């Protein structure tokens, strides 16, 4: 009897990792990707990997391919502009090799694709545009526009980062809410090098995250009101660097240079309803959240790990059934809901500039720095989503 082939829409890191997890179980998968082959390798966007994600990559044998291109985060410094309060988290304090890691999207994608090229259980079709998806009683059927093809599978996994293929699926409903925030992303260099320290700085213009990215550079993510961030993106480089220093302060000295800006609007997207069988949605296709806590990508990896684990523990005939799909979503519902609440709470608390609240937040950061149980919770949340 021929083994079933599981279809995965989206060959980004979440889809690639999921296919490799299935390959370890001796299961066949077929990745369908809209972009051209090797396009992802030139993507220099920074990804923040949690310690839990590192363990998944180690299990797949990917970590050794990436080690020279990864920057560890040994400590995280959190502060607020015009406030005395600050909190410091360190990996050493919690007996971890690092609190997290930074790698480029392109480097991670290339390492994953190299591993997949060695596997006879995984294949990738690039420049594949999905034109329709049908959900039948015993299978899902997917149609490709440019390939003029029809593919059948007992389980279709949508991991395309929310590129609107969810609109093709009947009985799949998403609830979308705008944060009315925009993110600005770039790389910056400063007088004082990163030294494996990440910074989260809350300002009246929104949170500023600086992630160490190599020995000399930081990856900057500055989020705030749409009008404020769009105005920032239009400023000249020297003006932008001065504005960044004004809001961030002197902890890394003056900012010397920056790369081209990338901006994108921020939305919260969650599944309100989903097909009862033969289709599962994971990663940013299932939930998109504010980047303030760096939880989105790692939540997607935990989705992939949980789904592959359930498939490994299930009989082949059960995979894709209504009970199977419900079991998967039930297993992920609590963590995803808590992570979205955690992220939204940070946005609401630290983006609100009401009179008097700044002093309260500063006091809270100072209190938190001396309250180990809450710090332990934060480390656990960042590392394992729990």
Secondary structure, 3 states (H helix, E strand, C coil): CCCCEEEEECCCHHHHHHHHHHHHCCCEEEEECCCCCCHHHHCCCEEEEEHHHHHHHHHCCCHHHHHHHCEEECEEEEEECCCCCEEEEECHHHCCCCCEEEEEHHHHHHHHHHHHHCCCCEEEECCCCEEEEEECCCCEEEEECCCCEEEEECCEEECCCCCCHHHHCCCCEEEEEEEEEEEEEEEEEECCCCCCEEEEEEECCEEEEEEEECCCEEEEEEEEEHHHHHHHHCCCHHHHHHHHHHHHCCCCCCEEEECCCEEEEEEEEEEEECCCCCEEECHHHCEECCHHHCCHHHHHHHHHHHHHHHHHHCCCCCCCCHHHHHHHHHHHHHHHHHHHHHHHHHHHHHCCCCCCHHHHHHHHHHHHHCCHHHHHHHHHHHHHCC
